[in-house]
Amino acid sequence: MFSAPELSSASLLIFANKQDLKQALPAEQIARELRIEALKNRNCIVQPCCGATGEGLYQGLGSLMRAMSQKSVS
């Protein structure tokens, strides 16, 4: 879906939830498993978070907003 021409300028935010659990995969490993690097010329963010506490949620949304505002300036 992300390779569709209509989404060529779209940014992608992935929340790596459950980071409060010791068995949670780190965000970097999730990015590798999803092969994010294969999405050339895309702004992809894998944000560690904990939905129960809200930790990381605002940071992820802030990163997405910055990415979107940078693209609108370009």
Secondary structure as the mmCIF struct_conf table of DSSP 4:
data_model
#
loop_
_struct_conf.conf_type_id
_struct_conf.id
_struct_conf.beg_label_comp_id
_struct_conf.beg_label_asym_id
_struct_conf.beg_label_seq_id
_struct_conf.end_label_comp_id
_struct_conf.end_label_asym_id
_struct_conf.end_label_seq_id
TURN_TY1_P TURN_TY1_P1 PHE A 2 SER A 3
BEND BEND1 ALA A 4 ALA A 4
HELX_RH_3T_P HELX_RH_3T_P1 PRO A 5 LEU A 7
TURN_TY1_P TURN_TY1_P2 SER A 8 SER A 9
STRN STRN1 LEU A 12 ALA A 16
TURN_TY1_P TURN_TY1_P3 GLN A 19 ASP A 20
BEND BEND2 LEU A 21 LEU A 21
TURN_TY1_P TURN_TY1_P4 LYS A 22 GLN A 23
HELX_LH_PP_P HELX_LH_PP_P1 ALA A 24 PRO A 26
HELX_RH_AL_P HELX_RH_AL_P1 ALA A 27 GLU A 33
TURN_TY1_P TURN_TY1_P5 LEU A 34 ARG A 35
HELX_RH_3T_P HELX_RH_3T_P2 ILE A 36 ALA A 38
BEND BEND3 LEU A 39 LEU A 39
TURN_TY1_P TURN_TY1_P6 LYS A 40 ASN A 41
STRN STRN2 CYS A 44 PRO A 48
STRN STRN3 CYS A 50 CYS A 50
TURN_TY1_P TURN_TY1_P7 GLY A 51 GLY A 54
STRN STRN4 GLU A 55 GLU A 55
TURN_TY1_P TURN_TY1_P8 GLY A 56 GLY A 56
HELX_RH_AL_P HELX_RH_AL_P2 LEU A 57 VAL A 73
#
